[in-house]
Amino acid sequence: MAGVVEDYVEGVDDTLPLVAVAEAAYALVYAHRKLGLIPNHLPHIGHADESSIFRAILIEKERVLSEYAKRHDIDWVTLKA
């Protein structure tokens, strides 16, 4: 996700839809927050909210992100696993 935002901001990949970039940026900001919906210190479920956000974006923007991965020689199958 960081690569998507970085490549868009730097103008490396200007074919990315702004909404996909905005969702990727949101996921990154949310993941770095100290406080989320589920406290990170809880064993086994502490990062479930961050994971859910990333998975939702990967699923919702699969076509756009898989095309991005292909253009940048990123293994999409490994990335979405």
PDB file of N, CA, C and O in Angstrom:
ATOM      1  N   MET A   1       0.817  -1.189   0.000  1.00  0.00           N
ATOM      2  CA  MET A   1       0.000   0.000   0.000  1.00  0.00           C
ATOM      3  C   MET A   1       0.866   1.261   0.000  1.00  0.00           C
ATOM      4  O   MET A   1       0.530   2.258  -0.639  1.00  0.00           O
ATOM      5  N   ALA A   2       1.967   1.202   0.713  1.00  0.00           N
ATOM      6  CA  ALA A   2       2.847   2.364   0.752  1.00  0.00           C
ATOM      7  C   ALA A   2       3.391   2.673  -0.639  1.00  0.00           C
ATOM      8  O   ALA A   2       3.526   3.836  -1.020  1.00  0.00           O
ATOM      9  N   GLY A   3       3.701   1.619  -1.392  1.00  0.00           N
ATOM     10  CA  GLY A   3       4.203   1.816  -2.753  1.00  0.00           C
ATOM     11  C   GLY A   3       3.183   2.492  -3.647  1.00  0.00           C
ATOM     12  O   GLY A   3       3.548   3.314  -4.487  1.00  0.00           O
ATOM     13  N   VAL A   4       1.924   2.167  -3.484  1.00  0.00           N
ATOM     14  CA  VAL A   4       0.854   2.778  -4.273  1.00  0.00           C
ATOM     15  C   VAL A   4       0.819   4.274  -4.019  1.00  0.00           C
ATOM     16  O   VAL A   4       0.808   5.070  -4.959  1.00  0.00           O
ATOM     17  N   VAL A   5       0.803   4.653  -2.760  1.00  0.00           N
ATOM     18  CA  VAL A   5       0.748   6.072  -2.396  1.00  0.00           C
ATOM     19  C   VAL A   5       2.012   6.787  -2.860  1.00  0.00           C
ATOM     20  O   VAL A   5       1.938   7.863  -3.452  1.00  0.00           O
ATOM     21  N   GLU A   6       3.158   6.196  -2.593  1.00  0.00           N
ATOM     22  CA  GLU A   6       4.433   6.807  -2.960  1.00  0.00           C
ATOM     23  C   GLU A   6       4.538   6.995  -4.479  1.00  0.00           C
ATOM     24  O   GLU A   6       4.922   8.067  -4.947  1.00  0.00           O
ATOM     25  N   ASP A   7       4.201   5.969  -5.236  1.00  0.00           N
ATOM     26  CA  ASP A   7       4.304   6.075  -6.697  1.00  0.00           C
ATOM     27  C   ASP A   7       3.349   7.113  -7.261  1.00  0.00           C
ATOM     28  O   ASP A   7       3.681   7.796  -8.230  1.00  0.00           O
ATOM     29  N   TYR A   8       2.172   7.240  -6.671  1.00  0.00           N
ATOM     30  CA  TYR A   8       1.215   8.246  -7.126  1.00  0.00           C
ATOM     31  C   TYR A   8       1.727   9.659  -6.818  1.00  0.00           C
ATOM     32  O   TYR A   8       1.711  10.537  -7.680  1.00  0.00           O
ATOM     33  N   VAL A   9       2.174   9.858  -5.591  1.00  0.00           N
ATOM     34  CA  VAL A   9       2.639  11.195  -5.175  1.00  0.00           C
ATOM     35  C   VAL A   9       3.860  11.628  -5.984  1.00  0.00           C
ATOM     36  O   VAL A   9       3.980  12.795  -6.356  1.00  0.00           O
ATOM     37  N   GLU A  10       4.761  10.689  -6.254  1.00  0.00           N
ATOM     38  CA  GLU A  10       5.977  11.015  -7.001  1.00  0.00           C
ATOM     39  C   GLU A  10       5.756  11.057  -8.509  1.00  0.00           C
ATOM     40  O   GLU A  10       6.677  11.390  -9.255  1.00  0.00           O
ATOM     41  N   GLY A  11       4.557  10.727  -8.968  1.00  0.00           N
ATOM     42  CA  GLY A  11       4.256  10.765 -10.387  1.00  0.00           C
ATOM     43  C   GLY A  11       4.791   9.579 -11.168  1.00  0.00           C
ATOM     44  O   GLY A  11       4.801   9.599 -12.399  1.00  0.00           O
ATOM     45  N   VAL A  12       5.237   8.541 -10.462  1.00  0.00           N
ATOM     46  CA  VAL A  12       5.763   7.343 -11.117  1.00  0.00           C
ATOM     47  C   VAL A  12       4.645   6.576 -11.802  1.00  0.00           C
ATOM     48  O   VAL A  12       4.846   6.019 -12.881  1.00  0.00           O
ATOM     49  N   ASP A  13       3.474   6.542 -11.191  1.00  0.00           N
ATOM     50  CA  ASP A  13       2.330   5.823 -11.747  1.00  0.00           C
ATOM     51  C   ASP A  13       1.108   6.724 -11.682  1.00  0.00           C
ATOM     52  O   ASP A  13       0.438   6.810 -10.653  1.00  0.00           O
ATOM     53  N   ASP A  14       0.828   7.389 -12.786  1.00  0.00           N
ATOM     54  CA  ASP A  14      -0.298   8.328 -12.796  1.00  0.00           C
ATOM     55  C   ASP A  14      -1.582   7.694 -13.325  1.00  0.00           C
ATOM     56  O   ASP A  14      -2.567   8.395 -13.558  1.00  0.00           O
ATOM     57  N   THR A  15      -1.580   6.378 -13.515  1.00  0.00           N
ATOM     58  CA  THR A  15      -2.788   5.693 -13.983  1.00  0.00           C
ATOM     59  C   THR A  15      -3.660   5.219 -12.830  1.00  0.00           C
ATOM     60  O   THR A  15      -4.777   4.750 -13.048  1.00  0.00           O
ATOM     61  N   LEU A  16      -3.165   5.335 -11.620  1.00  0.00           N
ATOM     62  CA  LEU A  16      -3.928   4.897 -10.454  1.00  0.00           C
ATOM     63  C   LEU A  16      -5.092   5.853 -10.187  1.00  0.00           C
ATOM     64  O   LEU A  16      -4.902   7.070 -10.174  1.00  0.00           O
ATOM     65  N   PRO A  17      -6.291   5.312  -9.976  1.00  0.00           N
ATOM     66  CA  PRO A  17      -7.416   6.184  -9.617  1.00  0.00           C
ATOM     67  C   PRO A  17      -7.179   6.810  -8.236  1.00  0.00           C
ATOM     68  O   PRO A  17      -6.673   6.164  -7.318  1.00  0.00           O
ATOM     69  N   LEU A  18      -7.553   8.060  -8.123  1.00  0.00           N
ATOM     70  CA  LEU A  18      -7.339   8.779  -6.866  1.00  0.00           C
ATOM     71  C   LEU A  18      -8.021   8.089  -5.697  1.00  0.00           C
ATOM     72  O   LEU A  18      -7.479   8.080  -4.592  1.00  0.00           O
ATOM     73  N   VAL A  19      -9.190   7.514  -5.911  1.00  0.00           N
ATOM     74  CA  VAL A  19      -9.897   6.850  -4.808  1.00  0.00           C
ATOM     75  C   VAL A  19      -9.085   5.655  -4.288  1.00  0.00           C
ATOM     76  O   VAL A  19      -9.078   5.407  -3.082  1.00  0.00           O
ATOM     77  N   ALA A  20      -8.414   4.925  -5.149  1.00  0.00           N
ATOM     78  CA  ALA A  20      -7.576   3.791  -4.707  1.00  0.00           C
ATOM     79  C   ALA A  20      -6.385   4.291  -3.895  1.00  0.00           C
ATOM     80  O   ALA A  20      -6.007   3.684  -2.893  1.00  0.00           O
ATOM     81  N   VAL A  21      -5.807   5.387  -4.330  1.00  0.00           N
ATOM     82  CA  VAL A  21      -4.678   5.977  -3.601  1.00  0.00           C
ATOM     83  C   VAL A  21      -5.144   6.490  -2.244  1.00  0.00           C
ATOM     84  O   VAL A  21      -4.457   6.301  -1.241  1.00  0.00           O
ATOM     85  N   ALA A  22      -6.298   7.133  -2.206  1.00  0.00           N
ATOM     86  CA  ALA A  22      -6.836   7.658  -0.944  1.00  0.00           C
ATOM     87  C   ALA A  22      -7.131   6.528   0.039  1.00  0.00           C
ATOM     88  O   ALA A  22      -6.863   6.662   1.233  1.00  0.00           O
ATOM     89  N   GLU A  23      -7.682   5.416  -0.452  1.00  0.00           N
ATOM     90  CA  GLU A  23      -7.966   4.286   0.433  1.00  0.00           C
ATOM     91  C   GLU A  23      -6.679   3.657   0.948  1.00  0.00           C
ATOM     92  O   GLU A  23      -6.606   3.254   2.109  1.00  0.00           O
ATOM     93  N   ALA A  24      -5.673   3.572   0.101  1.00  0.00           N
ATOM     94  CA  ALA A  24      -4.381   3.041   0.537  1.00  0.00           C
ATOM     95  C   ALA A  24      -3.765   3.951   1.600  1.00  0.00           C
ATOM     96  O   ALA A  24      -3.223   3.470   2.595  1.00  0.00           O
ATOM     97  N   ALA A  25      -3.851   5.256   1.389  1.00  0.00           N
ATOM     98  CA  ALA A  25      -3.318   6.207   2.369  1.00  0.00           C
ATOM     99  C   ALA A  25      -4.051   6.084   3.700  1.00  0.00           C
ATOM    100  O   ALA A  25      -3.426   6.119   4.760  1.00  0.00           O
ATOM    101  N   TYR A  26      -5.375   5.941   3.648  1.00  0.00           N
ATOM    102  CA  TYR A  26      -6.156   5.778   4.871  1.00  0.00           C
ATOM    103  C   TYR A  26      -5.712   4.532   5.636  1.00  0.00           C
ATOM    104  O   TYR A  26      -5.527   4.578   6.852  1.00  0.00           O
ATOM    105  N   ALA A  27      -5.543   3.421   4.921  1.00  0.00           N
ATOM    106  CA  ALA A  27      -5.123   2.175   5.572  1.00  0.00           C
ATOM    107  C   ALA A  27      -3.775   2.347   6.262  1.00  0.00           C
ATOM    108  O   ALA A  27      -3.579   1.860   7.375  1.00  0.00           O
ATOM    109  N   LEU A  28      -2.861   3.025   5.616  1.00  0.00           N
ATOM    110  CA  LEU A  28      -1.536   3.240   6.211  1.00  0.00           C
ATOM    111  C   LEU A  28      -1.612   4.128   7.448  1.00  0.00           C
ATOM    112  O   LEU A  28      -0.976   3.841   8.461  1.00  0.00           O
ATOM    113  N   VAL A  29      -2.385   5.198   7.366  1.00  0.00           N
ATOM    114  CA  VAL A  29      -2.536   6.099   8.517  1.00  0.00           C
ATOM    115  C   VAL A  29      -3.201   5.351   9.672  1.00  0.00           C
ATOM    116  O   VAL A  29      -2.766   5.467  10.818  1.00  0.00           O
ATOM    117  N   TYR A  30      -4.246   4.589   9.378  1.00  0.00           N
ATOM    118  CA  TYR A  30      -4.944   3.848  10.425  1.00  0.00           C
ATOM    119  C   TYR A  30      -4.017   2.831  11.089  1.00  0.00           C
ATOM    120  O   TYR A  30      -4.040   2.669  12.309  1.00  0.00           O
ATOM    121  N   ALA A  31      -3.210   2.156  10.294  1.00  0.00           N
ATOM    122  CA  ALA A  31      -2.305   1.134  10.835  1.00  0.00           C
ATOM    123  C   ALA A  31      -1.251   1.736  11.762  1.00  0.00           C
ATOM    124  O   ALA A  31      -0.750   1.057  12.659  1.00  0.00           O
ATOM    125  N   HIS A  32      -0.918   2.998  11.548  1.00  0.00           N
ATOM    126  CA  HIS A  32       0.110   3.631  12.380  1.00  0.00           C
ATOM    127  C   HIS A  32      -0.452   4.374  13.584  1.00  0.00           C
ATOM    128  O   HIS A  32       0.306   4.906  14.394  1.00  0.00           O
ATOM    129  N   ARG A  33      -1.755   4.415  13.705  1.00  0.00           N
ATOM    130  CA  ARG A  33      -2.367   5.068  14.875  1.00  0.00           C
ATOM    131  C   ARG A  33      -2.122   4.240  16.130  1.00  0.00           C
ATOM    132  O   ARG A  33      -2.054   3.012  16.071  1.00  0.00           O
ATOM    133  N   LYS A  34      -1.996   4.901  17.232  1.00  0.00           N
ATOM    134  CA  LYS A  34      -1.795   4.223  18.513  1.00  0.00           C
ATOM    135  C   LYS A  34      -3.066   3.528  18.990  1.00  0.00           C
ATOM    136  O   LYS A  34      -3.005   2.482  19.637  1.00  0.00           O
ATOM    137  N   LEU A  35      -4.206   4.110  18.669  1.00  0.00           N
ATOM    138  CA  LEU A  35      -5.473   3.590  19.163  1.00  0.00           C
ATOM    139  C   LEU A  35      -6.381   3.259  17.986  1.00  0.00           C
ATOM    140  O   LEU A  35      -6.648   4.107  17.134  1.00  0.00           O
ATOM    141  N   GLY A  36      -6.848   2.024  17.952  1.00  0.00           N
ATOM    142  CA  GLY A  36      -7.769   1.618  16.895  1.00  0.00           C
ATOM    143  C   GLY A  36      -9.057   1.110  17.507  1.00  0.00           C
ATOM    144  O   GLY A  36      -9.291   1.274  18.704  1.00  0.00           O
ATOM    145  N   LEU A  37      -9.885   0.500  16.695  1.00  0.00           N
ATOM    146  CA  LEU A  37     -11.130  -0.061  17.208  1.00  0.00           C
ATOM    147  C   LEU A  37     -10.868  -1.206  18.179  1.00  0.00           C
ATOM    148  O   LEU A  37     -11.577  -1.369  19.172  1.00  0.00           O
ATOM    149  N   ILE A  38      -9.834  -1.999  17.876  1.00  0.00           N
ATOM    150  CA  ILE A  38      -9.435  -3.104  18.756  1.00  0.00           C
ATOM    151  C   ILE A  38      -8.038  -2.765  19.282  1.00  0.00           C
ATOM    152  O   ILE A  38      -7.119  -2.593  18.481  1.00  0.00           O
ATOM    153  N   PRO A  39      -7.853  -2.664  20.581  1.00  0.00           N
ATOM    154  CA  PRO A  39      -6.529  -2.328  21.122  1.00  0.00           C
ATOM    155  C   PRO A  39      -5.462  -3.339  20.668  1.00  0.00           C
ATOM    156  O   PRO A  39      -5.670  -4.549  20.753  1.00  0.00           O
ATOM    157  N   ASN A  40      -4.337  -2.833  20.193  1.00  0.00           N
ATOM    158  CA  ASN A  40      -3.283  -3.677  19.650  1.00  0.00           C
ATOM    159  C   ASN A  40      -2.633  -4.588  20.684  1.00  0.00           C
ATOM    160  O   ASN A  40      -2.028  -5.594  20.315  1.00  0.00           O
ATOM    161  N   HIS A  41      -2.740  -4.266  21.948  1.00  0.00           N
ATOM    162  CA  HIS A  41      -2.085  -5.081  22.973  1.00  0.00           C
ATOM    163  C   HIS A  41      -2.842  -6.379  23.281  1.00  0.00           C
ATOM    164  O   HIS A  41      -2.326  -7.227  24.009  1.00  0.00           O
ATOM    165  N   LEU A  42      -4.044  -6.548  22.746  1.00  0.00           N
ATOM    166  CA  LEU A  42      -4.807  -7.772  22.997  1.00  0.00           C
ATOM    167  C   LEU A  42      -4.218  -8.932  22.192  1.00  0.00           C
ATOM    168  O   LEU A  42      -4.069  -8.822  20.974  1.00  0.00           O
ATOM    169  N   PRO A  43      -3.886 -10.026  22.848  1.00  0.00           N
ATOM    170  CA  PRO A  43      -3.288 -11.152  22.129  1.00  0.00           C
ATOM    171  C   PRO A  43      -4.257 -11.743  21.105  1.00  0.00           C
ATOM    172  O   PRO A  43      -5.459 -11.847  21.352  1.00  0.00           O
ATOM    173  N   HIS A  44      -3.723 -12.116  19.982  1.00  0.00           N
ATOM    174  CA  HIS A  44      -4.417 -12.814  18.900  1.00  0.00           C
ATOM    175  C   HIS A  44      -5.391 -11.961  18.102  1.00  0.00           C
ATOM    176  O   HIS A  44      -5.661 -12.289  16.947  1.00  0.00           O
ATOM    177  N   ILE A  45      -5.926 -10.894  18.652  1.00  0.00           N
ATOM    178  CA  ILE A  45      -6.889 -10.093  17.894  1.00  0.00           C
ATOM    179  C   ILE A  45      -6.507  -8.617  17.819  1.00  0.00           C
ATOM    180  O   ILE A  45      -7.235  -7.821  17.227  1.00  0.00           O
ATOM    181  N   GLY A  46      -5.399  -8.253  18.401  1.00  0.00           N
ATOM    182  CA  GLY A  46      -5.020  -6.847  18.522  1.00  0.00           C
ATOM    183  C   GLY A  46      -4.867  -6.108  17.204  1.00  0.00           C
ATOM    184  O   GLY A  46      -5.094  -4.900  17.147  1.00  0.00           O
ATOM    185  N   HIS A  47      -4.491  -6.799  16.158  1.00  0.00           N
ATOM    186  CA  HIS A  47      -4.306  -6.133  14.865  1.00  0.00           C
ATOM    187  C   HIS A  47      -5.381  -6.532  13.863  1.00  0.00           C
ATOM    188  O   HIS A  47      -5.216  -6.319  12.662  1.00  0.00           O
ATOM    189  N   ALA A  48      -6.466  -7.103  14.336  1.00  0.00           N
ATOM    190  CA  ALA A  48      -7.536  -7.554  13.439  1.00  0.00           C
ATOM    191  C   ALA A  48      -8.187  -6.393  12.696  1.00  0.00           C
ATOM    192  O   ALA A  48      -8.552  -6.536  11.529  1.00  0.00           O
ATOM    193  N   ASP A  49      -8.336  -5.253  13.352  1.00  0.00           N
ATOM    194  CA  ASP A  49      -8.963  -4.121  12.680  1.00  0.00           C
ATOM    195  C   ASP A  49      -8.094  -3.595  11.538  1.00  0.00           C
ATOM    196  O   ASP A  49      -8.605  -3.291  10.459  1.00  0.00           O
ATOM    197  N   GLU A  50      -6.782  -3.485  11.770  1.00  0.00           N
ATOM    198  CA  GLU A  50      -5.879  -3.039  10.710  1.00  0.00           C
ATOM    199  C   GLU A  50      -5.897  -4.034   9.549  1.00  0.00           C
ATOM    200  O   GLU A  50      -5.953  -3.646   8.382  1.00  0.00           O
ATOM    201  N   SER A  51      -5.849  -5.306   9.887  1.00  0.00           N
ATOM    202  CA  SER A  51      -5.863  -6.350   8.867  1.00  0.00           C
ATOM    203  C   SER A  51      -7.155  -6.310   8.058  1.00  0.00           C
ATOM    204  O   SER A  51      -7.134  -6.491   6.840  1.00  0.00           O
ATOM    205  N   SER A  52      -8.257  -6.078   8.721  1.00  0.00           N
ATOM    206  CA  SER A  52      -9.554  -6.021   8.035  1.00  0.00           C
ATOM    207  C   SER A  52      -9.619  -4.868   7.042  1.00  0.00           C
ATOM    208  O   SER A  52     -10.156  -5.012   5.944  1.00  0.00           O
ATOM    209  N   ILE A  53      -9.077  -3.743   7.429  1.00  0.00           N
ATOM    210  CA  ILE A  53      -9.072  -2.588   6.530  1.00  0.00           C
ATOM    211  C   ILE A  53      -8.226  -2.878   5.299  1.00  0.00           C
ATOM    212  O   ILE A  53      -8.648  -2.600   4.177  1.00  0.00           O
ATOM    213  N   PHE A  54      -7.037  -3.434   5.500  1.00  0.00           N
ATOM    214  CA  PHE A  54      -6.172  -3.763   4.366  1.00  0.00           C
ATOM    215  C   PHE A  54      -6.845  -4.787   3.454  1.00  0.00           C
ATOM    216  O   PHE A  54      -6.826  -4.635   2.233  1.00  0.00           O
ATOM    217  N   ARG A  55      -7.440  -5.828   4.040  1.00  0.00           N
ATOM    218  CA  ARG A  55      -8.106  -6.864   3.239  1.00  0.00           C
ATOM    219  C   ARG A  55      -9.280  -6.284   2.456  1.00  0.00           C
ATOM    220  O   ARG A  55      -9.474  -6.622   1.289  1.00  0.00           O
ATOM    221  N   ALA A  56     -10.053  -5.423   3.085  1.00  0.00           N
ATOM    222  CA  ALA A  56     -11.200  -4.821   2.391  1.00  0.00           C
ATOM    223  C   ALA A  56     -10.741  -4.018   1.172  1.00  0.00           C
ATOM    224  O   ALA A  56     -11.364  -4.085   0.113  1.00  0.00           O
ATOM    225  N   ILE A  57      -9.667  -3.271   1.320  1.00  0.00           N
ATOM    226  CA  ILE A  57      -9.150  -2.491   0.196  1.00  0.00           C
ATOM    227  C   ILE A  57      -8.591  -3.407  -0.881  1.00  0.00           C
ATOM    228  O   ILE A  57      -8.816  -3.172  -2.068  1.00  0.00           O
ATOM    229  N   LEU A  58      -7.868  -4.444  -0.486  1.00  0.00           N
ATOM    230  CA  LEU A  58      -7.341  -5.387  -1.475  1.00  0.00           C
ATOM    231  C   LEU A  58      -8.459  -6.057  -2.261  1.00  0.00           C
ATOM    232  O   LEU A  58      -8.332  -6.276  -3.466  1.00  0.00           O
ATOM    233  N   ILE A  59      -9.540  -6.378  -1.590  1.00  0.00           N
ATOM    234  CA  ILE A  59     -10.672  -7.024  -2.267  1.00  0.00           C
ATOM    235  C   ILE A  59     -11.426  -6.019  -3.138  1.00  0.00           C
ATOM    236  O   ILE A  59     -11.732  -6.305  -4.296  1.00  0.00           O
ATOM    237  N   GLU A  60     -11.721  -4.854  -2.587  1.00  0.00           N
ATOM    238  CA  GLU A  60     -12.507  -3.863  -3.305  1.00  0.00           C
ATOM    239  C   GLU A  60     -11.764  -3.303  -4.522  1.00  0.00           C
ATOM    240  O   GLU A  60     -12.381  -3.030  -5.552  1.00  0.00           O
ATOM    241  N   LYS A  61     -10.488  -3.136  -4.412  1.00  0.00           N
ATOM    242  CA  LYS A  61      -9.681  -2.536  -5.487  1.00  0.00           C
ATOM    243  C   LYS A  61      -8.789  -3.577  -6.165  1.00  0.00           C
ATOM    244  O   LYS A  61      -7.714  -3.244  -6.664  1.00  0.00           O
ATOM    245  N   GLU A  62      -9.227  -4.815  -6.183  1.00  0.00           N
ATOM    246  CA  GLU A  62      -8.395  -5.903  -6.720  1.00  0.00           C
ATOM    247  C   GLU A  62      -7.953  -5.652  -8.156  1.00  0.00           C
ATOM    248  O   GLU A  62      -6.779  -5.841  -8.477  1.00  0.00           O
ATOM    249  N   ARG A  63      -8.853  -5.236  -9.016  1.00  0.00           N
ATOM    250  CA  ARG A  63      -8.481  -5.016 -10.416  1.00  0.00           C
ATOM    251  C   ARG A  63      -7.414  -3.930 -10.539  1.00  0.00           C
ATOM    252  O   ARG A  63      -6.398  -4.127 -11.207  1.00  0.00           O
ATOM    253  N   VAL A  64      -7.639  -2.803  -9.906  1.00  0.00           N
ATOM    254  CA  VAL A  64      -6.698  -1.682  -9.981  1.00  0.00           C
ATOM    255  C   VAL A  64      -5.358  -2.062  -9.367  1.00  0.00           C
ATOM    256  O   VAL A  64      -4.307  -1.785  -9.946  1.00  0.00           O
ATOM    257  N   LEU A  65      -5.391  -2.694  -8.199  1.00  0.00           N
ATOM    258  CA  LEU A  65      -4.142  -3.028  -7.518  1.00  0.00           C
ATOM    259  C   LEU A  65      -3.393  -4.172  -8.208  1.00  0.00           C
ATOM    260  O   LEU A  65      -2.162  -4.195  -8.194  1.00  0.00           O
ATOM    261  N   SER A  66      -4.114  -5.117  -8.806  1.00  0.00           N
ATOM    262  CA  SER A  66      -3.424  -6.194  -9.533  1.00  0.00           C
ATOM    263  C   SER A  66      -2.773  -5.645 -10.799  1.00  0.00           C
ATOM    264  O   SER A  66      -1.692  -6.094 -11.179  1.00  0.00           O
ATOM    265  N   GLU A  67      -3.412  -4.687 -11.451  1.00  0.00           N
ATOM    266  CA  GLU A  67      -2.796  -4.044 -12.609  1.00  0.00           C
ATOM    267  C   GLU A  67      -1.559  -3.253 -12.193  1.00  0.00           C
ATOM    268  O   GLU A  67      -0.546  -3.261 -12.893  1.00  0.00           O
ATOM    269  N   TYR A  68      -1.645  -2.577 -11.065  1.00  0.00           N
ATOM    270  CA  TYR A  68      -0.486  -1.853 -10.520  1.00  0.00           C
ATOM    271  C   TYR A  68       0.661  -2.826 -10.253  1.00  0.00           C
ATOM    272  O   TYR A  68       1.806  -2.564 -10.621  1.00  0.00           O
ATOM    273  N   ALA A  69       0.343  -3.949  -9.611  1.00  0.00           N
ATOM    274  CA  ALA A  69       1.370  -4.949  -9.296  1.00  0.00           C
ATOM    275  C   ALA A  69       2.019  -5.467 -10.575  1.00  0.00           C
ATOM    276  O   ALA A  69       3.236  -5.641 -10.625  1.00  0.00           O
ATOM    277  N   LYS A  70       1.234  -5.710 -11.585  1.00  0.00           N
ATOM    278  CA  LYS A  70       1.771  -6.214 -12.853  1.00  0.00           C
ATOM    279  C   LYS A  70       2.705  -5.192 -13.492  1.00  0.00           C
ATOM    280  O   LYS A  70       3.769  -5.554 -13.995  1.00  0.00           O
ATOM    281  N   ARG A  71       2.316  -3.918 -13.477  1.00  0.00           N
ATOM    282  CA  ARG A  71       3.160  -2.865 -14.064  1.00  0.00           C
ATOM    283  C   ARG A  71       4.485  -2.716 -13.338  1.00  0.00           C
ATOM    284  O   ARG A  71       5.479  -2.305 -13.937  1.00  0.00           O
ATOM    285  N   HIS A  72       4.509  -3.050 -12.041  1.00  0.00           N
ATOM    286  CA  HIS A  72       5.705  -2.842 -11.228  1.00  0.00           C
ATOM    287  C   HIS A  72       6.390  -4.153 -10.830  1.00  0.00           C
ATOM    288  O   HIS A  72       7.198  -4.180  -9.902  1.00  0.00           O
ATOM    289  N   ASP A  73       6.066  -5.228 -11.533  1.00  0.00           N
ATOM    290  CA  ASP A  73       6.682  -6.549 -11.293  1.00  0.00           C
ATOM    291  C   ASP A  73       6.561  -6.997  -9.844  1.00  0.00           C
ATOM    292  O   ASP A  73       7.523  -7.494  -9.260  1.00  0.00           O
ATOM    293  N   ILE A  74       5.382  -6.822  -9.269  1.00  0.00           N
ATOM    294  CA  ILE A  74       5.101  -7.267  -7.908  1.00  0.00           C
ATOM    295  C   ILE A  74       4.220  -8.501  -8.017  1.00  0.00           C
ATOM    296  O   ILE A  74       3.259  -8.513  -8.786  1.00  0.00           O
ATOM    297  N   ASP A  75       4.536  -9.529  -7.262  1.00  0.00           N
ATOM    298  CA  ASP A  75       3.761 -10.770  -7.297  1.00  0.00           C
ATOM    299  C   ASP A  75       2.431 -10.563  -6.593  1.00  0.00           C
ATOM    300  O   ASP A  75       2.373 -10.571  -5.364  1.00  0.00           O
ATOM    301  N   TRP A  76       1.359 -10.378  -7.359  1.00  0.00           N
ATOM    302  CA  TRP A  76       0.043 -10.106  -6.818  1.00  0.00           C
ATOM    303  C   TRP A  76      -0.467 -11.249  -5.948  1.00  0.00           C
ATOM    304  O   TRP A  76      -1.088 -11.003  -4.913  1.00  0.00           O
ATOM    305  N   VAL A  77      -0.219 -12.487  -6.346  1.00  0.00           N
ATOM    306  CA  VAL A  77      -0.713 -13.640  -5.600  1.00  0.00           C
ATOM    307  C   VAL A  77      -0.127 -13.638  -4.188  1.00  0.00           C
ATOM    308  O   VAL A  77      -0.848 -13.891  -3.223  1.00  0.00           O
ATOM    309  N   THR A  78       1.139 -13.362  -4.059  1.00  0.00           N
ATOM    310  CA  THR A  78       1.786 -13.310  -2.756  1.00  0.00           C
ATOM    311  C   THR A  78       1.298 -12.095  -1.958  1.00  0.00           C
ATOM    312  O   THR A  78       1.101 -12.176  -0.746  1.00  0.00           O
ATOM    313  N   LEU A  79       1.111 -10.992  -2.640  1.00  0.00           N
ATOM    314  CA  LEU A  79       0.688  -9.765  -1.969  1.00  0.00           C
ATOM    315  C   LEU A  79      -0.686  -9.892  -1.347  1.00  0.00           C
ATOM    316  O   LEU A  79      -0.897  -9.428  -0.226  1.00  0.00           O
ATOM    317  N   LYS A  80      -1.622 -10.507  -2.039  1.00  0.00           N
ATOM    318  CA  LYS A  80      -2.984 -10.579  -1.512  1.00  0.00           C
ATOM    319  C   LYS A  80      -3.214 -11.756  -0.583  1.00  0.00           C
ATOM    320  O   LYS A  80      -4.296 -11.889  -0.011  1.00  0.00           O
ATOM    321  N   ALA A  81      -2.219 -12.608  -0.424  1.00  0.00           N
ATOM    322  CA  ALA A  81      -2.368 -13.791   0.449  1.00  0.00           C
ATOM    323  C   ALA A  81      -2.395 -13.420   1.907  1.00  0.00           C
ATOM    324  O   ALA A  81      -2.514 -14.295   2.764  1.00  0.00           O
TER     325      ALA A  81
END
